[in-house]
């Protein structure tokens, strides 16, 4: 996952705190949206304006817009229209964030397997981007080439104009886009009773358990000296992870004496569908994560209606099945000649030992044997032929 350059994060801690406190008063909610990513199909992206498609030579264009046209004109013809659509989306996003945000005038190298990006900047510093075009010719990347992706970093969310989250939610709905990540942050500027250790104790005593199970944890920072600590629990693979950390140490330094603590709930679209309502009612979705999250939010005197984002059984099955079909398709289209040669000339017992001793393909390694077994049964139950199963998830 692409993160902003370190220079983009070196912001004045006091100003960040002031902005977050002002936002809390204006929005009447203590939950701050700290990161948003969404993807939409090119066919749902904005149509380039007539001025982009048919540029005029009159002096109506300011210098920045002339530079944008120049950058577009330098692209190969097949790339022009997607680049123009991505630029229009970048303009929409920048406008939704506020007057201090602009789209950089040059096409830059892309991130996260997108070949190119338009950067969104504030005060000359990148704080988000719109990715477009595929970085390779692989089938998977060609599917990505039919999309564009918006990545709005925390630095943009913090300094965006009031109501930006509602405007971004509207863009997502209008473009029929899929939210792929949304971070919800709850700040305790003066700390909490019991301090950071109270959250550690909550985890250790089972208060953070989900479905009766202890969630995986990860500890980052200088734990032996009790500073700059982060406690992660949950799973990115399941689409829900919580990070409790000492925000004051991050922004002001460990010697500042700052008691500022933050709980950051990170939702992803793996096995979950993230609704635009999450941007409009972040506190409800924060409280819906678990009883523990709702209890922490109650400490901030928030009145909410908890709304969980549950995993979808069908979506989970289809995610596994899609990966299984890709493996089958690869074996049929790429490895089949080699497999045919081996089965023809290699003794059966050697072939079986060779096949069973190999590791699972990387794309299915994260799934359990039972999930894979159910998926294979589901895929091939659709039809008796591999061909039909592959086309079902193409």
C-alpha positions as CSV (number, residue, x, y, z in Angstrom):
1,X,0.0,0.0,0.0
2,X,1.4,3.4,-1.0
3,X,1.9,5.8,1.8
4,X,2.6,9.6,1.5
5,X,6.2,10.7,1.6
6,X,7.7,11.5,5.0
7,X,7.8,15.2,4.1
8,X,4.0,15.1,3.7
9,X,3.6,13.9,7.2
10,X,5.9,16.5,8.9
11,X,3.1,18.9,9.8
12,X,2.7,21.0,12.9
13,X,1.2,18.9,15.6
14,X,-0.6,21.8,17.2
15,X,-2.3,22.8,14.0
16,X,-3.4,19.2,13.4
17,X,-4.9,19.1,16.8
18,X,-6.7,22.5,16.3
19,X,-8.1,21.3,13.0
20,X,-9.4,18.0,14.5
21,X,-11.0,19.8,17.5
22,X,-12.7,22.3,15.1
23,X,-14.0,19.5,12.9
24,X,-15.4,17.7,16.0
25,X,-17.4,20.8,16.9
26,X,-18.6,21.5,13.4
27,X,-19.5,17.9,12.5
28,X,-20.9,17.2,16.0
29,X,-19.2,13.8,16.0
30,X,-15.9,12.8,17.7
31,X,-15.0,10.3,14.9
32,X,-12.7,11.6,12.2
33,X,-12.3,10.0,8.8
34,X,-8.6,9.7,8.3
35,X,-8.2,7.9,5.0
36,X,-10.4,7.0,2.0
37,X,-9.8,5.0,-1.1
38,X,-12.3,4.1,-3.8
39,X,-12.3,2.6,-7.3
40,X,-14.6,3.1,-10.2
41,X,-14.9,1.7,-13.7
42,X,-13.9,4.0,-16.5
43,X,-17.4,3.8,-18.0
44,X,-18.7,5.4,-14.8
45,X,-16.0,8.0,-14.6
46,X,-16.6,11.6,-15.6
47,X,-16.6,12.5,-19.3
48,X,-13.8,14.9,-20.2
49,X,-14.9,18.4,-20.8
50,X,-15.1,19.9,-24.3
51,X,-12.2,22.2,-23.5
52,X,-10.1,19.1,-22.9
53,X,-11.3,17.1,-25.9
54,X,-11.2,20.1,-28.2
55,X,-8.6,22.5,-26.7
56,X,-8.8,26.1,-27.9
57,X,-5.8,28.4,-28.5
58,X,-7.4,31.5,-27.1
59,X,-6.1,33.0,-23.8
60,X,-9.0,31.7,-21.7
61,X,-6.6,29.0,-20.3
62,X,-4.5,29.8,-17.3
63,X,-1.0,28.5,-17.2
64,X,-1.8,25.5,-15.1
65,X,-4.5,24.4,-17.5
66,X,-2.2,24.8,-20.4
67,X,0.3,22.6,-18.7
68,X,-2.4,19.9,-18.2
69,X,-3.3,20.0,-21.9
70,X,0.4,19.8,-22.7
71,X,0.8,16.7,-20.5
72,X,-2.3,15.1,-22.1
73,X,-1.1,15.8,-25.6
74,X,2.2,14.0,-24.9
75,X,0.4,10.7,-24.1
76,X,-0.1,8.0,-26.7
77,X,-3.6,8.2,-28.4
78,X,-5.0,5.1,-26.6
79,X,-4.1,6.6,-23.2
80,X,-5.5,10.0,-23.8
81,X,-9.2,9.4,-23.0
82,X,-8.5,7.4,-19.7
83,X,-6.0,10.1,-18.7
84,X,-8.6,12.8,-19.4
85,X,-11.2,11.0,-17.4
86,X,-8.9,10.5,-14.5
87,X,-8.0,14.2,-14.6
88,X,-11.7,15.2,-14.4
89,X,-12.2,12.8,-11.4
90,X,-9.1,14.4,-9.7
91,X,-10.6,17.8,-10.2
92,X,-13.9,16.6,-8.7
93,X,-12.1,15.2,-5.7
94,X,-9.9,18.3,-5.2
95,X,-13.0,20.5,-5.4
96,X,-14.8,18.4,-2.8
97,X,-11.9,18.6,-0.4
98,X,-11.8,22.4,-0.6
99,X,-10.3,25.5,-2.2
100,X,-6.8,24.9,-1.0
101,X,-6.5,21.6,-3.0
102,X,-5.4,21.5,-6.6
103,X,-4.5,18.9,-9.2
104,X,-0.8,18.9,-10.2
105,X,-0.4,19.7,-13.9
106,X,1.9,16.8,-14.8
107,X,1.2,13.1,-15.3
108,X,3.3,11.2,-12.8
109,X,4.3,7.6,-12.3
110,X,1.6,5.6,-10.7
111,X,1.3,3.6,-7.5
112,X,-0.3,0.3,-6.6
113,X,0.0,-1.3,-10.1
114,X,-1.5,1.8,-11.8
115,X,0.9,3.1,-14.5
116,X,0.1,6.8,-14.1
117,X,-1.4,9.2,-11.6
118,X,-2.7,12.7,-11.2
119,X,-1.5,14.1,-7.9
120,X,-3.8,16.1,-5.6
121,X,-1.8,18.7,-3.7
122,X,-2.2,21.2,-0.8
123,X,0.4,23.9,-0.5
124,X,2.5,22.2,-3.1
125,X,2.6,18.9,-1.1
126,X,0.9,15.7,-2.4
127,X,-1.9,14.5,-0.2
128,X,-3.8,12.2,-2.6
129,X,-3.8,10.9,-6.1
130,X,-6.0,9.4,-8.9
131,X,-4.4,6.3,-10.6
132,X,-5.1,5.1,-14.1
133,X,-3.9,2.7,-16.8
134,X,-2.3,-0.7,-16.0
135,X,1.4,-1.1,-15.2
136,X,1.7,-4.4,-17.2
137,X,0.0,-6.5,-19.9
138,X,-1.0,-9.3,-17.6
139,X,-4.7,-10.3,-17.7
140,X,-5.2,-9.2,-14.1
141,X,-3.6,-5.8,-14.8
142,X,-5.7,-5.4,-18.0
143,X,-8.8,-5.7,-15.8
144,X,-7.4,-3.0,-13.6
145,X,-6.8,-0.9,-16.7
146,X,-10.6,-0.6,-17.0
147,X,-10.7,1.2,-13.7
148,X,-9.3,4.3,-12.0
149,X,-8.5,4.7,-8.3
150,X,-8.7,7.6,-5.8
151,X,-6.5,7.6,-2.8
152,X,-7.2,10.4,-0.3
153,X,-4.5,10.5,2.5
154,X,-5.0,11.4,6.1
155,X,-3.2,14.8,5.5
156,X,-6.0,15.7,3.0
157,X,-8.8,14.5,5.3
158,X,-7.4,16.6,8.2
159,X,-7.2,19.9,6.3
160,X,-10.2,19.4,4.0
161,X,-13.1,22.0,4.2
162,X,-16.1,21.3,6.3
163,X,-18.5,18.8,4.8
164,X,-15.9,17.2,2.5
165,X,-16.9,13.7,3.6
166,X,-20.4,14.2,2.4
167,X,-19.2,15.6,-0.9
168,X,-16.8,12.6,-1.4
169,X,-19.7,10.2,-0.6
170,X,-21.8,11.8,-3.3
171,X,-19.0,11.4,-5.8
172,X,-18.7,7.7,-4.9
173,X,-22.4,7.2,-5.3
174,X,-22.6,9.1,-8.6
175,X,-19.7,7.1,-10.1
176,X,-21.0,3.8,-8.7
177,X,-17.6,3.4,-7.1
178,X,-16.4,0.8,-4.6
179,X,-14.8,2.0,-1.3
180,X,-11.7,-0.1,-0.8
181,X,-10.5,1.5,2.4
182,X,-11.9,3.8,5.1
183,X,-10.1,4.7,8.3
184,X,-12.2,6.0,11.3
185,X,-10.3,7.7,14.1
186,X,-11.4,8.5,17.6
187,X,-9.0,10.9,19.5
188,X,-8.7,11.4,23.2
189,X,-6.6,14.6,23.2
190,X,-6.2,14.5,27.0
191,X,-5.9,10.7,27.3
192,X,-8.2,8.2,28.9
193,X,-8.5,6.9,32.5
194,X,-5.8,4.3,33.0
195,X,-3.9,5.6,29.9
196,X,-2.7,3.4,27.1
197,X,-2.2,0.5,29.4
198,X,-6.0,0.3,30.0
199,X,-6.4,-0.6,26.3
200,X,-3.7,-3.2,26.6
201,X,-5.5,-4.7,29.6
202,X,-8.8,-4.7,27.7
203,X,-7.2,-6.8,25.0
204,X,-5.6,-9.2,27.4
205,X,-8.8,-9.7,29.4
206,X,-10.9,-10.4,26.3
207,X,-12.8,-7.2,26.1
208,X,-11.7,-6.8,22.5
209,X,-12.6,-10.4,21.4
210,X,-14.8,-10.9,18.4
211,X,-17.3,-13.8,18.1
212,X,-15.8,-15.3,21.2
213,X,-12.3,-15.4,19.6
214,X,-9.2,-13.6,20.6
215,X,-8.1,-11.4,17.6
216,X,-4.5,-11.5,16.3
217,X,-2.4,-8.7,17.8
218,X,0.8,-6.9,16.8
219,X,2.8,-4.6,19.0
220,X,4.9,-1.8,17.4
221,X,7.1,0.8,19.0
222,X,9.2,1.2,22.1
223,X,7.2,-1.0,24.5
224,X,10.0,-1.7,27.0
225,X,10.2,2.1,27.7
226,X,6.5,2.6,27.4
227,X,6.5,5.2,24.6
228,X,5.5,5.5,20.9
229,X,3.5,2.3,21.3
230,X,0.9,0.9,18.8
231,X,-1.3,-2.1,19.6
232,X,-2.9,-3.6,16.5
233,X,-5.6,-6.2,16.7
234,X,-7.8,-7.6,14.0
235,X,-6.9,-8.5,10.4
236,X,-6.5,-6.7,7.1
237,X,-7.4,-9.9,5.4
238,X,-10.7,-9.9,7.1
239,X,-11.2,-6.2,6.3
240,X,-11.2,-4.8,9.9
241,X,-8.2,-3.9,11.9
242,X,-7.9,-1.6,14.9
243,X,-4.7,0.4,15.9
244,X,-4.5,1.9,19.3
245,X,-1.5,4.2,19.6
246,X,0.1,7.2,21.3
247,X,-0.7,9.9,18.9
248,X,0.9,12.7,21.0
249,X,4.3,10.8,20.9
250,X,4.0,10.6,17.1
251,X,3.3,14.3,16.6
252,X,5.1,16.0,19.4
253,X,7.8,13.6,20.4
254,X,8.2,11.3,23.4
255,X,9.5,14.1,25.7
256,X,6.5,16.3,25.1
257,X,4.4,14.7,27.9
258,X,1.4,14.6,25.6
259,X,-1.4,12.3,26.7
260,X,-3.1,12.3,23.3
261,X,-4.2,8.8,22.4
262,X,-6.0,7.6,19.3
263,X,-8.0,4.5,18.3
264,X,-7.9,4.1,14.5
265,X,-10.4,1.6,13.0
266,X,-9.3,0.5,9.5
267,X,-12.0,-0.9,7.3
268,X,-11.1,-2.6,4.0
269,X,-13.3,-4.2,1.3
270,X,-11.8,-7.7,1.7
271,X,-14.9,-9.8,2.5
272,X,-16.9,-6.7,3.3
273,X,-18.9,-4.1,1.4
274,X,-18.1,-0.5,2.5
275,X,-21.1,1.9,2.1
276,X,-20.8,5.6,1.3
277,X,-22.9,6.1,4.5
278,X,-19.7,5.3,6.4
279,X,-18.4,8.7,5.3
280,X,-21.6,10.5,6.3
281,X,-22.0,8.7,9.7
282,X,-18.6,7.6,10.8
283,X,-19.5,7.4,14.5
284,X,-22.2,4.8,13.8
285,X,-19.9,2.6,11.9
286,X,-17.1,3.0,14.5
287,X,-19.5,1.9,17.3
288,X,-20.8,-1.0,15.1
289,X,-17.3,-2.6,15.0
290,X,-17.7,-4.2,18.4
291,X,-19.0,-3.6,21.9
292,X,-15.5,-2.5,22.9
293,X,-15.5,0.2,20.2
294,X,-18.9,1.4,21.2
295,X,-17.7,1.6,24.8
296,X,-14.7,3.7,23.8
297,X,-17.0,6.0,21.8
298,X,-19.3,6.4,24.8
299,X,-16.3,7.9,26.7
300,X,-16.4,10.7,24.2
301,X,-20.1,11.3,25.1
302,X,-21.3,10.4,21.6
303,X,-24.9,9.4,20.9
304,X,-24.8,6.9,18.0
305,X,-26.8,4.1,16.4
306,X,-24.2,1.3,15.9
307,X,-24.0,-0.1,12.4
308,X,-21.8,-3.1,11.9
309,X,-20.0,-4.0,8.6
310,X,-20.3,-7.7,8.6
311,X,-18.5,-10.2,6.4
312,X,-20.6,-11.6,3.7
313,X,-20.6,-15.4,3.4
314,X,-21.4,-15.3,-0.3
315,X,-18.8,-12.7,-0.9
316,X,-16.2,-14.7,1.0
317,X,-17.0,-17.8,-1.0
318,X,-16.8,-16.0,-4.3
319,X,-13.5,-14.4,-3.3
320,X,-12.0,-17.9,-2.7
321,X,-13.7,-19.3,-5.8
322,X,-12.3,-16.5,-8.0
323,X,-8.8,-17.2,-6.9
324,X,-9.3,-21.0,-7.4
325,X,-10.6,-20.4,-10.9
326,X,-7.6,-18.2,-11.7
327,X,-5.3,-21.0,-10.6
328,X,-7.2,-23.5,-12.7
329,X,-7.1,-21.2,-15.7
330,X,-3.4,-20.6,-15.3
331,X,-2.8,-24.4,-15.1
332,X,-4.9,-25.0,-18.2
333,X,-3.5,-22.1,-20.3
334,X,0.1,-21.9,-19.2
335,X,1.2,-25.1,-17.4
336,X,-0.8,-27.7,-19.3
337,X,1.9,-28.6,-21.8
338,X,4.5,-29.1,-19.0
339,X,2.0,-31.2,-17.0
340,X,1.2,-33.3,-20.0
341,X,4.8,-34.0,-20.6
342,X,5.4,-35.0,-16.9
343,X,2.4,-37.3,-16.8
344,X,3.5,-39.0,-20.0
345,X,7.1,-39.6,-19.0
346,X,7.3,-39.4,-15.2
347,X,6.4,-42.5,-13.1
348,X,3.1,-42.0,-11.4
349,X,4.5,-42.3,-7.8
350,X,7.2,-39.7,-8.7
351,X,4.7,-37.4,-10.2
352,X,2.4,-37.6,-7.2
353,X,5.3,-37.0,-4.8
354,X,6.4,-34.0,-7.0
355,X,2.9,-32.5,-7.0
356,X,2.0,-33.0,-3.3
357,X,5.4,-31.8,-2.0
358,X,5.0,-28.4,-3.7
359,X,3.7,-25.4,-1.9
360,X,0.3,-24.0,-2.6
361,X,0.2,-21.1,-5.1
362,X,0.6,-17.8,-3.4
363,X,-2.8,-16.4,-4.3
364,X,-4.6,-19.2,-2.4
365,X,-2.1,-19.7,0.4
366,X,-4.2,-17.4,2.7
367,X,-7.2,-19.7,2.6
368,X,-7.7,-22.8,4.7
369,X,-8.0,-26.3,3.3
370,X,-11.7,-26.4,4.1
371,X,-12.3,-23.1,2.3
372,X,-10.4,-24.4,-0.8
373,X,-12.3,-27.7,-0.7
374,X,-15.7,-25.9,-0.6
375,X,-14.6,-23.5,-3.3
376,X,-13.5,-26.2,-5.7
377,X,-16.8,-28.0,-5.1
378,X,-18.8,-24.8,-5.7
379,X,-16.9,-23.8,-8.8
380,X,-17.2,-27.1,-10.5
381,X,-20.8,-27.7,-9.4
382,X,-21.8,-24.8,-11.6
383,X,-21.0,-27.0,-14.7
384,X,-19.2,-30.2,-15.4
385,X,-16.5,-28.5,-17.5
386,X,-13.5,-26.5,-16.4
387,X,-14.1,-24.1,-19.3
388,X,-17.5,-23.1,-18.0
389,X,-16.2,-22.6,-14.5
390,X,-13.4,-20.4,-15.7
391,X,-15.8,-18.3,-17.7
392,X,-18.1,-17.9,-14.7
393,X,-15.4,-16.0,-12.9
394,X,-13.7,-14.4,-15.8
